Amino acid sequence: MSDLTERKAQSRADGFARRKAAHAADPGTGAGELSAFLAGHRGVPLSGYMPIRTEIDPLPAMAEAAAYGPVGIPVILAAGQPLKFALWEPDMPLVEGAFGARIPEVPEFFEPEIVIVPLVAFDARGGRLGYGGGFYDRTLEQLRAQRPTLAIGFAYAAQQADALPLEPTDQRLDFIVTEAGMTDLRQSSDAS
């Protein structure tokens, strides 16, 4: 195992531990902060996610956003491939998808301009550490090659790390939204 792989594995383990503790103490205010952020982008096609494990829950904010424009959720088609995004509405029929995430029973695909990204850890420069499959990195690279696409990390504030071991292929976040508020990361990532 390479040094970078080992450092990523340790950062991921640390992030999971911080996320688990934050999830256990979740005051439920994160979705309100996400809704406040999304209010400035009403009607812009966006994708959220169906929370799994101890991920912070974006569903209330997604439901509110769905009243103003298209909202989707990610669908994993195959390992090593970018994600596709299927239109989602509150209370629509869902089935079990890859990695335990629920997906629409009959997916209707579209391309979002805002992607709400789950994560294990983030840093103040827009770095993001996910589960290690590279799905969001491939997807954001593909979407950003076609049009401006905002990546909004949604996490507990406790998931912030001082620094993360990143690779050139790791796509940076534009904003981070936590239960404590929103941070614009675009300036700090330009400085790196």
Disulfide bonds with the S-S distance in Angstrom:
none
